Amino acid sequence: MLKKIENIASAAEFKNNSHYVGGLQSLPGFSGGKTNLSDSLSFSSAFKYLSQLKWQLKSLVHTENDEIVLEFRVENFIFQSKVNINDCSSTNINYKIINYNDLSSSEHKYQIIISFDFEPEVYTEPSLSSSIKYLNSLFDKFASYDSILSKTSNNTEINSFFLDDWYNQLRYELSLIHRNLICFVEKVTGEVLSTKLRITPDSISDEKLIKILEINVKS
């Protein structure tokens, strides 16, 4: 089944979407191009699940390396990530995130690449739980320090500063989003991917479990 997956969307309304946010480049290591969406699986359990989450799938690409590359919208944010079918890692998960609409306190859009280690405790949450409360707070903080960011957006100390207030909460929130994404991919592919994610590590490293790798300020 997996080999037949090219690009799919939850409904025809996602075709030629005039609200699509352009300019999202691939994360490092991404391969494969993005093509037009179709509604071939619009009534499957996978897309019913997305509909219940109130998420919008923008694109899904299965690459030659057995990676599923996804772009999807959750409320005010566009997310871009990838899932390796053969090795669904629980560490160093990368997401590219950009605010879809202008923030009330800034005319800019902020595009970040954020890396985190998965928090397996999110599996105690109801299956349709999803939250971006702390992500909203993070982007509001970007807007508050807009003049600094415009000059030092890739400074590691500046990036760490933005996480200080919501370090654990944001990691948990992103892990919950990732859990839901993995559940969706499992439904689409028929593969079991979450086994490794459910395991709590024997030891927790002193190294930070979440970090912003890059912040870019868009006009």
C-alpha positions as CSV (number, residue, x, y, z in Angstrom):
1,M,0.0,0.0,0.0
2,L,2.8,2.4,1.0
3,K,4.4,2.4,-2.4
4,K,1.2,3.6,-4.0
5,I,1.1,6.8,-1.9
6,E,2.2,9.9,-3.8
7,N,0.2,13.0,-2.8
8,I,-3.1,13.0,-1.1
9,A,-5.4,15.4,0.7
10,S,-8.5,15.3,2.9
11,A,-10.9,16.9,0.4
12,A,-11.1,18.6,-2.9
13,E,-11.1,22.0,-1.1
14,F,-7.4,21.7,-0.6
15,K,-6.8,21.7,-4.3
16,N,-5.6,25.1,-5.6
17,N,-6.0,26.5,-2.1
18,S,-5.5,30.3,-2.4
19,H,-4.5,30.6,1.2
20,Y,-1.5,28.3,0.8
21,V,1.6,29.8,2.5
22,G,4.4,29.6,0.0
23,G,8.1,29.8,0.5
24,L,8.5,26.9,3.0
25,Q,11.7,25.2,2.0
26,S,12.5,21.6,2.8
27,L,14.1,20.7,6.1
28,P,17.7,19.5,5.7
29,G,17.7,16.0,4.3
30,F,14.3,16.2,2.7
31,S,14.0,14.7,-0.8
32,G,11.2,14.5,-3.4
33,G,9.1,17.2,-4.9
34,K,5.7,18.5,-4.0
35,T,2.9,17.9,-6.6
36,N,-0.8,18.7,-6.8
37,L,-3.1,17.3,-4.1
38,S,-5.9,14.9,-4.9
39,D,-8.9,13.8,-2.9
40,S,-8.5,10.0,-3.6
41,L,-8.6,9.1,0.1
42,S,-10.9,11.8,1.3
43,F,-13.3,9.5,3.1
44,S,-10.7,7.2,4.7
45,S,-10.4,6.8,8.4
46,A,-7.1,8.8,8.2
47,F,-8.8,11.9,6.9
48,K,-11.8,11.4,9.2
49,Y,-9.2,11.6,12.0
50,L,-7.7,14.8,10.6
51,S,-11.1,16.3,10.3
52,Q,-11.8,15.5,14.0
53,L,-8.6,17.2,14.9
54,K,-9.6,20.2,12.7
55,W,-6.2,20.0,11.0
56,Q,-5.7,20.7,7.3
57,L,-3.3,18.6,5.2
58,K,-1.4,20.7,2.6
59,S,0.7,18.0,1.1
60,L,2.0,14.4,1.7
61,V,4.9,13.0,-0.3
62,H,6.3,9.5,-0.1
63,T,10.0,9.7,-1.1
64,E,12.3,7.1,-2.5
65,N,13.9,6.8,0.9
66,D,10.7,5.7,2.5
67,E,10.1,9.0,4.2
68,I,6.7,10.6,4.4
69,V,7.1,14.3,4.1
70,L,4.1,16.3,5.3
71,E,2.9,19.8,5.4
72,F,-0.2,20.6,7.5
73,R,-2.0,23.4,9.2
74,V,-3.1,23.5,12.8
75,E,-5.1,26.7,13.6
76,N,-2.7,29.6,12.9
77,F,0.4,27.6,12.0
78,I,1.8,25.7,9.1
79,F,4.0,22.7,10.1
80,Q,6.4,20.8,7.9
81,S,8.1,17.6,9.0
82,K,9.0,14.1,7.9
83,V,8.5,10.6,9.2
84,N,10.9,7.8,8.4
85,I,8.8,4.6,7.9
86,N,11.8,2.3,8.7
87,D,13.0,4.3,11.7
88,C,10.5,6.4,13.5
89,S,12.9,8.1,15.9
90,S,11.9,9.4,19.3
91,T,14.9,11.9,19.4
92,N,15.9,14.9,17.4
93,I,12.5,15.3,15.8
94,N,12.6,18.4,13.5
95,Y,9.6,20.6,12.7
96,K,9.5,23.7,10.5
97,I,6.8,26.0,11.7
98,I,5.5,29.4,10.4
99,N,2.6,31.5,11.5
100,Y,-0.1,31.4,8.9
101,N,-1.6,34.8,9.6
102,D,0.0,38.0,10.8
103,L,0.3,38.3,14.5
104,S,-1.6,41.1,16.2
105,S,1.5,42.7,17.5
106,S,3.7,42.3,14.4
107,E,3.4,42.4,10.6
108,H,6.0,39.8,10.2
109,K,5.9,36.0,9.8
110,Y,8.4,34.0,11.8
111,Q,9.7,30.7,10.4
112,I,11.5,28.4,12.9
113,I,13.1,25.0,12.8
114,I,12.7,23.4,16.2
115,S,14.2,20.1,17.4
116,F,12.8,18.1,20.3
117,D,12.9,14.7,21.9
118,F,9.5,13.0,22.1
119,E,7.7,12.9,25.5
120,P,5.9,9.5,25.6
121,E,3.6,10.7,28.4
122,V,1.4,12.3,25.8
123,Y,0.0,8.9,25.1
124,T,-2.0,9.3,28.3
125,E,-3.9,12.1,26.6
126,P,-7.2,11.5,24.8
127,S,-6.7,10.5,21.1
128,L,-8.0,13.8,19.8
129,S,-6.2,16.1,22.1
130,S,-4.3,18.9,20.4
131,S,-3.0,22.2,21.7
132,I,-0.9,25.1,20.5
133,K,-1.3,27.4,23.5
134,Y,2.5,27.6,24.2
135,L,3.4,27.8,20.6
136,N,1.2,30.8,20.3
137,S,3.0,32.3,23.3
138,L,6.3,31.6,21.8
139,F,5.4,33.4,18.5
140,D,4.0,36.3,20.5
141,K,7.3,36.5,22.3
142,F,9.0,36.7,18.9
143,A,6.9,39.7,18.0
144,S,7.8,41.4,21.3
145,Y,11.5,41.1,20.5
146,D,11.1,41.7,16.8
147,S,13.9,44.3,16.5
148,I,16.4,41.9,18.1
149,L,15.3,38.9,16.1
150,S,15.7,40.8,12.8
151,K,19.4,41.2,13.6
152,T,20.3,38.0,15.5
153,S,17.8,35.4,14.4
154,N,20.3,32.6,14.3
155,N,22.1,33.3,17.5
156,T,21.9,30.2,19.7
157,E,21.8,32.2,23.0
158,I,18.9,34.3,21.7
159,N,17.1,31.2,20.5
160,S,17.5,29.6,24.0
161,F,16.1,32.7,25.6
162,F,12.8,32.3,23.8
163,L,12.3,28.8,25.2
164,D,13.1,29.6,28.8
165,D,9.6,30.4,29.9
166,W,7.8,27.4,28.4
167,Y,10.6,24.8,28.0
168,N,8.7,21.7,29.3
169,Q,5.3,22.8,28.2
170,L,6.3,23.4,24.6
171,R,8.1,20.1,24.3
172,Y,5.0,18.4,25.6
173,E,2.7,20.3,23.2
174,L,4.9,19.5,20.2
175,S,5.1,15.8,21.3
176,L,1.3,15.7,21.4
177,I,1.1,17.2,17.9
178,H,3.7,14.6,16.8
179,R,1.7,11.8,18.3
180,N,-1.3,12.8,16.3
181,L,0.8,13.1,13.2
182,I,2.2,9.6,13.7
183,C,-1.3,8.3,14.3
184,F,-2.4,9.8,11.0
185,V,0.5,8.3,9.1
186,E,-0.2,4.9,10.6
187,K,-3.7,5.1,9.3
188,V,-2.6,6.1,5.9
189,T,0.2,3.6,5.5
190,G,-1.1,0.6,7.6
191,E,2.3,0.5,9.2
192,V,2.9,0.5,13.0
193,L,5.2,3.3,13.8
194,S,4.5,4.4,17.4
195,T,6.0,1.5,19.3
196,K,9.3,3.2,19.9
197,L,7.7,6.5,20.8
198,R,5.7,4.9,23.6
199,I,8.9,3.8,25.4
200,T,10.2,6.0,28.2
201,P,14.0,6.3,28.1
202,D,15.9,4.6,31.0
203,S,17.8,7.8,31.6
204,I,17.3,11.4,30.7
205,S,20.3,13.3,29.4
206,D,21.3,16.6,30.9
207,E,21.3,18.0,27.4
208,K,18.3,20.1,26.5
209,L,15.4,18.1,25.1
210,I,14.1,20.9,22.9
211,K,15.9,23.6,21.1
212,I,15.3,26.2,18.3
213,L,17.8,25.5,15.5
214,E,16.8,28.6,13.5
215,I,14.5,31.6,13.5
216,N,13.9,33.5,10.3
217,V,11.9,36.8,10.2
218,K,9.8,37.1,7.1
219,S,8.5,40.3,5.7
